[in-house]
Amino acid sequence: MEQSEQKLFSALSLCRKAGKLVLGFDAVTDSVYGGKAVLVLLAADASDGTAKRMGRSCEGLVPCRRMPLTQQALCAITYKKVGVYAVTDDNLAILCINSLEHEKEENA
């Protein structure tokens, strides 16, 4: 795992430990419409159909970003394969976004 991926993994782990990570398409959709989600994240290997549906659900409400981490890699945090995540804390969402931005800069 690259350093930038490790930072994002650590940020997501922190979200999970703080109880601020929502898992699964339906639960994430509910948190988006309920105004609780601050950021929606998709695993690298989430299907295109899932990405499109979640993108439509988030449109105009919260940012929806794809991560470089796969569902398998995220199993260490979630204990099950999940492709859709929501962060429900502002500061933790910023930490995740900064990790994603850092990853883009390294690959540029």
MILO-905101 format. One record per atom (N, C-alpha, C): residue number from 1; residue in three letters; z, x, y. Coordinates in nm, 2 decimals, padded with zeros to 4 digits. Example, Ala and Ser with C-alpha at 12.3 -4.5 7.8 and 13.67 -1.06 7.14 Angstrom:
   nr  rest      zz      xx      yy
    1   Ala   00.78   01.32  -00.57
    1   Ala   00.78   01.23  -00.45
    1   Ala   00.78   01.32  -00.33
    2   Ser   00.71   01.28  -00.22
    2   Ser   00.71   01.37  -00.11
    2   Ser   00.79   01.29   00.00
***
This chain:
   nr  rest      zz      xx      yy
    1   Met   00.00   00.09  -00.12
    1   Met   00.00   00.00   00.00
    1   Met   00.00   00.09   00.12
    2   Glu  -00.09   00.06   00.22
    2   Glu  -00.10   00.14   00.34
    2   Glu   00.02   00.11   00.43
    3   Gln   00.04   00.20   00.53
    3   Gln   00.16   00.18   00.61
    3   Gln   00.16   00.05   00.69
    4   Ser   00.04   00.01   00.74
    4   Ser   00.03  -00.11   00.82
    4   Ser   00.06  -00.23   00.73
    5   Glu   00.01  -00.23   00.60
    5   Glu   00.04  -00.34   00.51
    5   Glu   00.19  -00.34   00.47
    6   Gln   00.25  -00.22   00.46
    6   Gln   00.39  -00.21   00.43
    6   Gln   00.48  -00.27   00.55
    7   Lys   00.43  -00.25   00.67
    7   Lys   00.50  -00.31   00.79
    7   Lys   00.50  -00.46   00.78
    8   Leu   00.38  -00.52   00.75
    8   Leu   00.36  -00.66   00.74
    8   Leu   00.45  -00.71   00.62
    9   Phe   00.44  -00.65   00.51
    9   Phe   00.52  -00.68   00.39
    9   Phe   00.67  -00.69   00.43
   10   Ser   00.72  -00.59   00.50
   10   Ser   00.86  -00.58   00.54
   10   Ser   00.89  -00.70   00.64
   11   Ala   00.80  -00.73   00.73
   11   Ala   00.82  -00.84   00.82
   11   Ala   00.83  -00.97   00.75
   12   Leu   00.74  -00.99   00.65
   12   Leu   00.75  -01.12   00.57
   12   Leu   00.87  -01.12   00.49
   13   Ser   00.91  -01.01   00.44
   13   Ser   01.04  -01.01   00.36
   13   Ser   01.16  -01.05   00.44
   14   Leu   01.16  -01.00   00.57
   14   Leu   01.26  -01.03   00.66
   14   Leu   01.26  -01.18   00.69
   15   Cys   01.14  -01.24   00.71
   15   Cys   01.13  -01.38   00.73
   15   Cys   01.19  -01.46   00.62
   16   Arg   01.15  -01.42   00.50
   16   Arg   01.20  -01.49   00.38
   16   Arg   01.36  -01.48   00.37
   17   Lys   01.41  -01.36   00.39
   17   Lys   01.56  -01.35   00.39
   17   Lys   01.63  -01.43   00.50
   18   Ala   01.56  -01.45   00.61
   18   Ala   01.62  -01.52   00.72
   18   Ala   01.60  -01.68   00.70
   19   Gly   01.52  -01.71   00.60
   19   Gly   01.50  -01.85   00.57
   19   Gly   01.39  -01.91   00.67
   20   Lys   01.31  -01.83   00.72
   20   Lys   01.21  -01.87   00.83
   20   Lys   01.07  -01.86   00.77
   21   Leu   01.05  -01.86   00.64
   21   Leu   00.92  -01.85   00.58
   21   Leu   00.90  -01.97   00.49
   22   Val   00.79  -02.05   00.53
   22   Val   00.76  -02.17   00.45
   22   Val   00.64  -02.13   00.36
   23   Leu   00.65  -02.18   00.24
   23   Leu   00.55  -02.14   00.13
   23   Leu   00.47  -02.26   00.09
   24   Gly   00.34  -02.24   00.07
   24   Gly   00.26  -02.35   00.01
   24   Gly   00.18  -02.43   00.11
   25   Phe   00.06  -02.48   00.07
   25   Phe  -00.02  -02.55   00.16
   25   Phe   00.04  -02.68   00.22
   26   Asp   00.10  -02.76   00.13
   26   Asp   00.15  -02.89   00.18
   26   Asp   00.28  -02.87   00.27
   27   Ala   00.36  -02.78   00.23
   27   Ala   00.48  -02.75   00.31
   27   Ala   00.45  -02.69   00.44
   28   Val   00.35  -02.60   00.44
   28   Val   00.30  -02.54   00.57
   28   Val   00.24  -02.64   00.66
   29   Thr   00.16  -02.73   00.60
   29   Thr   00.09  -02.83   00.68
   29   Thr   00.20  -02.92   00.75
   30   Asp   00.30  -02.96   00.67
   30   Asp   00.41  -03.04   00.72
   30   Asp   00.48  -02.97   00.84
   31   Ser   00.50  -02.83   00.82
   31   Ser   00.57  -02.76   00.93
   31   Ser   00.49  -02.74   01.05
   32   Val   00.35  -02.74   01.03
   32   Val   00.26  -02.73   01.15
   32   Val   00.27  -02.86   01.22
   33   Tyr   00.25  -02.97   01.15
   33   Tyr   00.25  -03.10   01.22
   33   Tyr   00.39  -03.14   01.27
   34   Gly   00.49  -03.09   01.21
   34   Gly   00.63  -03.12   01.25
   34   Gly   00.67  -03.03   01.37
   35   Gly   00.59  -02.94   01.41
   35   Gly   00.62  -02.85   01.52
   35   Gly   00.71  -02.74   01.49
   36   Lys   00.74  -02.71   01.36
   36   Lys   00.83  -02.60   01.33
   36   Lys   00.75  -02.47   01.31
   37   Ala   00.63  -02.47   01.26
   37   Ala   00.56  -02.35   01.24
   37   Ala   00.52  -02.28   01.37
   38   Val   00.53  -02.15   01.38
   38   Val   00.49  -02.07   01.49
   38   Val   00.36  -01.99   01.46
   39   Leu   00.35  -01.95   01.34
   39   Leu   00.24  -01.87   01.29
   39   Leu   00.21  -01.91   01.14
   40   Val   00.08  -01.93   01.11
   40   Val   00.04  -01.95   00.97
   40   Val  -00.04  -01.83   00.93
   41   Leu  -00.01  -01.79   00.81
   41   Leu  -00.07  -01.67   00.75
   41   Leu  -00.13  -01.71   00.61
   42   Leu  -00.25  -01.65   00.59
   42   Leu  -00.32  -01.67   00.46
   42   Leu  -00.32  -01.54   00.38
   43   Ala  -00.30  -01.55   00.25
   43   Ala  -00.32  -01.43   00.17
   43   Ala  -00.46  -01.38   00.17
   44   Ala  -00.49  -01.26   00.15
   44   Ala  -00.62  -01.20   00.15
   44   Ala  -00.71  -01.27   00.05
   45   Asp  -00.66  -01.32  -00.06
   45   Asp  -00.74  -01.38  -00.17
   45   Asp  -00.72  -01.53  -00.17
   46   Ala  -00.67  -01.59  -00.06
   46   Ala  -00.67  -01.74  -00.06
   46   Ala  -00.82  -01.78  -00.05
   47   Ser  -00.85  -01.89  -00.12
   47   Ser  -00.99  -01.94  -00.12
   47   Ser  -01.04  -01.98   00.01
   48   Asp  -01.17  -01.97   00.03
   48   Asp  -01.24  -02.01   00.15
   48   Asp  -01.21  -02.15   00.19
   49   Gly  -01.21  -02.24   00.09
   49   Gly  -01.18  -02.38   00.11
   49   Gly  -01.04  -02.40   00.17
   50   Thr  -00.94  -02.33   00.11
   50   Thr  -00.80  -02.34   00.16
   50   Thr  -00.80  -02.28   00.30
   51   Ala  -00.87  -02.18   00.33
   51   Ala  -00.87  -02.12   00.47
   51   Ala  -00.93  -02.22   00.57
   52   Lys  -01.04  -02.28   00.53
   52   Lys  -01.10  -02.38   00.62
   52   Lys  -01.01  -02.50   00.65
   53   Arg  -00.95  -02.55   00.54
   53   Arg  -00.86  -02.67   00.55
   53   Arg  -00.74  -02.63   00.64
   54   Met  -00.68  -02.52   00.61
   54   Met  -00.56  -02.48   00.69
   54   Met  -00.60  -02.45   00.83
   55   Gly  -00.72  -02.39   00.85
   55   Gly  -00.77  -02.36   00.99
   55   Gly  -00.78  -02.49   01.07
   56   Arg  -00.83  -02.60   01.01
   56   Arg  -00.85  -02.73   01.07
   56   Arg  -00.71  -02.79   01.10
   57   Ser  -00.62  -02.77   01.01
   57   Ser  -00.48  -02.82   01.03
   57   Ser  -00.41  -02.75   01.15
   58   Cys  -00.44  -02.63   01.17
   58   Cys  -00.37  -02.55   01.27
   58   Cys  -00.44  -02.55   01.40
   59   Glu  -00.56  -02.59   01.41
   59   Glu  -00.64  -02.59   01.53
   59   Glu  -00.57  -02.65   01.65
   60   Gly  -00.56  -02.57   01.75
   60   Gly  -00.49  -02.62   01.87
   60   Gly  -00.34  -02.63   01.87
   61   Leu  -00.28  -02.60   01.75
   61   Leu  -00.14  -02.61   01.73
   61   Leu  -00.07  -02.47   01.72
   62   Val  -00.11  -02.40   01.62
   62   Val  -00.06  -02.27   01.59
   62   Val  -00.17  -02.17   01.55
   63   Pro  -00.15  -02.04   01.57
   63   Pro  -00.25  -01.94   01.52
   63   Pro  -00.25  -01.94   01.37
   64   Cys  -00.36  -01.92   01.31
   64   Cys  -00.38  -01.91   01.17
   64   Cys  -00.46  -01.78   01.14
   65   Arg  -00.39  -01.69   01.07
   65   Arg  -00.45  -01.55   01.05
   65   Arg  -00.45  -01.52   00.90
   66   Arg  -00.55  -01.44   00.86
   66   Arg  -00.56  -01.39   00.72
   66   Arg  -00.49  -01.25   00.72
   67   Met  -00.41  -01.23   00.61
   67   Met  -00.34  -01.10   00.60
   67   Met  -00.42  -01.01   00.50
   68   Pro  -00.40  -00.88   00.51
   68   Pro  -00.46  -00.79   00.41
   68   Pro  -00.39  -00.79   00.28
   69   Leu  -00.28  -00.86   00.26
   69   Leu  -00.20  -00.87   00.14
   69   Leu  -00.25  -00.98   00.05
   70   Thr  -00.26  -00.95  -00.08
   70   Thr  -00.30  -01.05  -00.18
   70   Thr  -00.18  -01.13  -00.23
   71   Gln  -00.21  -01.24  -00.29
   71   Gln  -00.10  -01.33  -00.35
   71   Gln  -00.02  -01.25  -00.45
   72   Gln  -00.08  -01.16  -00.53
   72   Gln  -00.01  -01.08  -00.63
   72   Gln   00.09  -00.99  -00.56
   73   Ala   00.04  -00.92  -00.45
   73   Ala   00.13  -00.83  -00.38
   73   Ala   00.25  -00.90  -00.32
   74   Leu   00.23  -01.03  -00.27
   74   Leu   00.33  -01.10  -00.21
   74   Leu   00.43  -01.17  -00.31
   75   Cys   00.40  -01.16  -00.44
   75   Cys   00.49  -01.21  -00.54
   75   Cys   00.63  -01.14  -00.53
   76   Ala   00.63  -01.02  -00.49
   76   Ala   00.76  -00.95  -00.48
   76   Ala   00.85  -01.02  -00.38
   77   Ile   00.80  -01.09  -00.28
   77   Ile   00.88  -01.16  -00.18
   77   Ile   00.90  -01.30  -00.23
   78   Thr   00.80  -01.37  -00.27
   78   Thr   00.80  -01.51  -00.30
   78   Thr   00.83  -01.55  -00.44
   79   Tyr   00.82  -01.46  -00.53
   79   Tyr   00.85  -01.48  -00.68
   79   Tyr   00.75  -01.58  -00.74
   80   Lys   00.64  -01.61  -00.67
   80   Lys   00.53  -01.69  -00.73
   80   Lys   00.41  -01.67  -00.65
   81   Lys   00.29  -01.70  -00.70
   81   Lys   00.17  -01.68  -00.63
   81   Lys   00.15  -01.79  -00.53
   82   Val   00.14  -01.76  -00.40
   82   Val   00.13  -01.85  -00.29
   82   Val   00.02  -01.79  -00.20
   83   Gly  -00.07  -01.88  -00.15
   83   Gly  -00.17  -01.83  -00.06
   83   Gly  -00.15  -01.86   00.09
   84   Val  -00.06  -01.96   00.12
   84   Val  -00.04  -02.00   00.25
   84   Val   00.10  -01.99   00.29
   85   Tyr   00.13  -01.94   00.41
   85   Tyr   00.26  -01.91   00.46
   85   Tyr   00.27  -01.96   00.60
   86   Ala   00.39  -02.00   00.64
   86   Ala   00.42  -02.03   00.78
   86   Ala   00.55  -01.96   00.82
   87   Val   00.55  -01.90   00.94
   87   Val   00.67  -01.84   01.00
   87   Val   00.72  -01.94   01.10
   88   Thr   00.85  -01.96   01.09
   88   Thr   00.91  -02.07   01.18
   88   Thr   01.00  -02.01   01.29
   89   Asp   00.99  -01.88   01.31
   89   Asp   01.08  -01.82   01.41
   89   Asp   00.99  -01.74   01.51
   90   Asp   01.01  -01.76   01.64
   90   Asp   00.92  -01.69   01.74
   90   Asp   00.92  -01.54   01.73
   91   Asn   01.04  -01.48   01.72
   91   Asn   01.05  -01.34   01.72
   91   Asn   00.99  -01.28   01.59
   92   Leu   01.02  -01.34   01.48
   92   Leu   00.96  -01.30   01.35
   92   Leu   00.81  -01.31   01.35
   93   Ala   00.76  -01.42   01.41
   93   Ala   00.61  -01.44   01.42
   93   Ala   00.55  -01.33   01.50
   94   Ile   00.61  -01.29   01.61
   94   Ile   00.56  -01.18   01.69
   94   Ile   00.56  -01.05   01.61
   95   Leu   00.67  -01.02   01.53
   95   Leu   00.67  -00.91   01.44
   95   Leu   00.56  -00.90   01.35
   96   Cys   00.53  -01.02   01.29
   96   Cys   00.41  -01.03   01.19
   96   Cys   00.28  -01.01   01.26
   97   Ile   00.26  -01.07   01.38
   97   Ile   00.14  -01.05   01.45
   97   Ile   00.12  -00.91   01.49
   98   Asn   00.22  -00.84   01.54
   98   Asn   00.22  -00.70   01.58
   98   Asn   00.18  -00.62   01.46
   99   Ser   00.23  -00.65   01.34
   99   Ser   00.19  -00.57   01.22
   99   Ser   00.04  -00.59   01.19
  100   Leu  -00.01  -00.72   01.21
  100   Leu  -00.15  -00.74   01.18
  100   Leu  -00.24  -00.67   01.29
  101   Glu  -00.20  -00.67   01.41
  101   Glu  -00.27  -00.60   01.52
  101   Glu  -00.28  -00.45   01.49
  102   His  -00.16  -00.40   01.45
  102   His  -00.16  -00.25   01.42
  102   His  -00.25  -00.22   01.30
  103   Glu  -00.26  -00.31   01.21
  103   Glu  -00.35  -00.29   01.09
  103   Glu  -00.50  -00.29   01.14
  104   Lys  -00.53  -00.37   01.23
  104   Lys  -00.67  -00.38   01.29
  104   Lys  -00.70  -00.25   01.36
  105   Glu  -00.61  -00.20   01.44
  105   Glu  -00.63  -00.07   01.51
  105   Glu  -00.65   00.05   01.42
  106   Glu  -00.58   00.05   01.31
  106   Glu  -00.60   00.16   01.21
  106   Glu  -00.73   00.16   01.15
  107   Asn  -00.79   00.04   01.13
  107   Asn  -00.92   00.03   01.06
  107   Asn  -01.04   00.03   01.15
  108   Ala  -01.01   00.04   01.28
  108   Ala  -01.12   00.04   01.38
  108   Ala  -01.19   00.17   01.39
***
